Amino acid sequence: MTTADIDITKLSGLELLRTAMTTTERPRFIGDLLGMEVDEIEYGRVTFAVRTRQDFANPLGTTHGGICATLLDSVMGCSVHTALEAGVGYSTLELKVNYIRAVPTDGTRLTATGTTIHIGRTTATAEGRVVDERGRLVAHGTTTCAIFR
């Protein structure tokens, strides 16, 4: 199945995300650039992961904070998306990230989980956490999303 075979206006957010992640010939997205792996897509909860690499480095030689911010934006936004009806869209209005520890660029697997807090008519909120391979908290955050009905 290709994206041309799918009428996305008829799929719930959960169905759309599950379909998009398994469809051949889908359009590229930020996850492809970072090498994101999809671990879980459930109603109200999404988990993605990346492995750090040298080209993720900041000037100090550790993983740039933007990698965790992108992971958090992705999982929190997608967790909101899983709770939306067919034909309803969303966009991030606000993203708040707290960084807890530096991460090396040595292939460490970072796992991010986003969970919805509130899905309203015009806005939604979600929270997220990024942990390293040892389960240590690396970053956490919250988001507010606009809902387009």
C-alpha positions as CSV (number, residue, x, y, z in Angstrom):
1,M,0.0,0.0,0.0
2,T,1.3,3.5,-0.8
3,T,0.1,6.9,0.4
4,A,-1.7,7.4,-2.9
5,D,-4.0,4.5,-1.9
6,I,-5.1,6.1,1.4
7,D,-7.8,8.7,2.0
8,I,-6.3,10.2,5.2
9,T,-9.5,12.3,5.8
10,K,-11.3,9.0,6.7
11,L,-8.7,7.8,9.2
12,S,-8.6,8.7,12.9
13,G,-5.3,10.1,14.2
14,L,-4.4,6.8,15.7
15,E,-5.2,4.9,12.4
16,L,-3.3,7.6,10.4
17,L,-0.1,7.3,12.4
18,R,-0.2,3.5,12.5
19,T,-0.8,3.5,8.7
20,A,1.8,6.1,7.9
21,M,4.6,4.3,9.8
22,T,4.0,1.0,7.9
23,T,3.1,2.3,4.4
24,T,5.6,1.9,1.6
25,E,6.5,5.0,-0.4
26,R,5.4,7.3,2.3
27,P,6.6,10.9,2.2
28,R,9.9,11.4,4.2
29,F,9.6,13.1,7.6
30,I,11.9,14.4,10.3
31,G,12.1,11.0,11.8
32,D,13.9,9.7,8.7
33,L,16.5,12.4,9.0
34,L,17.3,11.5,12.6
35,G,16.8,7.7,12.2
36,M,13.8,7.6,14.5
37,E,12.4,4.2,15.4
38,V,8.8,3.7,16.3
39,D,8.4,1.6,19.4
40,E,4.8,2.2,20.3
41,I,1.7,4.0,18.9
42,E,-1.4,3.6,21.2
43,Y,-4.3,5.9,21.9
44,G,-2.9,8.8,24.0
45,R,0.7,7.3,24.1
46,V,3.5,7.2,21.6
47,T,7.2,6.0,22.0
48,F,10.0,6.8,19.5
49,A,13.7,6.3,19.8
50,V,16.9,7.5,18.2
51,R,20.6,6.4,18.5
52,T,22.9,9.3,19.0
53,R,25.7,9.9,16.5
54,Q,28.6,12.3,16.0
55,D,26.6,14.6,13.7
56,F,24.2,15.2,16.6
57,A,27.1,16.9,18.5
58,N,27.0,20.4,20.0
59,P,30.2,22.5,20.2
60,L,31.0,20.7,23.5
61,G,30.9,17.3,21.9
62,T,27.8,16.0,23.5
63,T,24.3,15.4,21.9
64,H,22.7,18.7,21.0
65,G,19.6,19.6,23.0
66,G,17.6,20.0,19.8
67,I,17.7,16.2,19.4
68,C,15.8,15.7,22.7
69,A,13.5,18.7,21.8
70,T,12.7,17.1,18.5
71,L,12.0,13.7,20.1
72,L,9.8,15.3,22.7
73,D,7.9,17.5,20.1
74,S,7.4,14.4,18.0
75,V,6.1,12.0,20.7
76,M,4.0,14.6,22.5
77,G,2.4,15.9,19.3
78,C,1.8,12.4,18.0
79,S,0.3,11.3,21.3
80,V,-2.2,14.2,20.8
81,H,-2.8,13.1,17.2
82,T,-3.7,9.5,18.3
83,A,-6.7,11.0,20.2
84,L,-8.1,13.0,17.3
85,E,-11.0,12.0,15.1
86,A,-10.8,11.6,11.3
87,G,-10.1,14.8,9.5
88,V,-8.9,16.7,12.6
89,G,-5.5,18.2,12.6
90,Y,-3.2,19.8,15.1
91,S,-0.1,22.0,15.5
92,T,2.3,22.7,18.3
93,L,1.6,26.0,20.0
94,E,4.2,25.7,22.8
95,L,7.0,23.4,23.7
96,K,8.7,23.4,27.1
97,V,11.8,21.2,27.6
98,N,13.9,20.6,30.7
99,Y,17.3,19.1,30.2
100,I,18.6,16.8,33.0
101,R,21.9,15.4,31.8
102,A,24.3,15.4,28.9
103,V,24.3,12.5,26.4
104,P,27.3,11.2,24.5
105,T,27.3,10.9,20.7
106,D,28.4,7.3,20.9
107,G,25.3,5.5,19.7
108,T,23.4,5.8,23.0
109,R,19.7,4.9,22.4
110,L,17.4,7.6,23.6
111,T,13.8,6.6,24.1
112,A,11.0,9.2,24.3
113,T,7.5,8.6,25.4
114,G,4.7,11.2,25.0
115,T,1.3,10.9,26.8
116,T,-1.7,13.1,26.5
117,I,-2.9,15.1,29.5
118,H,-6.0,16.9,28.1
119,I,-7.7,16.8,24.7
120,G,-10.1,19.7,24.4
121,R,-12.1,21.2,21.5
122,T,-9.5,23.8,20.5
123,T,-6.4,22.9,22.5
124,A,-4.6,19.8,23.8
125,T,-1.8,19.2,26.2
126,A,0.7,16.4,26.6
127,E,3.8,15.5,28.5
128,G,6.9,13.6,27.6
129,R,10.1,12.0,28.9
130,V,13.4,11.0,27.3
131,V,15.5,8.3,28.9
132,D,18.8,6.7,28.0
133,E,19.5,3.0,27.8
134,R,20.0,2.7,31.5
135,G,16.5,4.3,32.1
136,R,18.0,7.5,33.4
137,L,16.0,10.6,32.7
138,V,17.7,12.8,30.1
139,A,15.0,15.4,29.4
140,H,11.3,16.0,30.0
141,G,8.7,18.4,28.7
142,T,5.2,19.5,28.0
143,T,3.4,20.8,25.0
144,T,0.2,22.7,24.1
145,C,-1.3,22.0,20.7
146,A,-3.9,23.8,18.7
147,I,-6.7,21.5,17.4
148,F,-8.1,22.2,13.9
149,R,-11.6,20.8,13.7
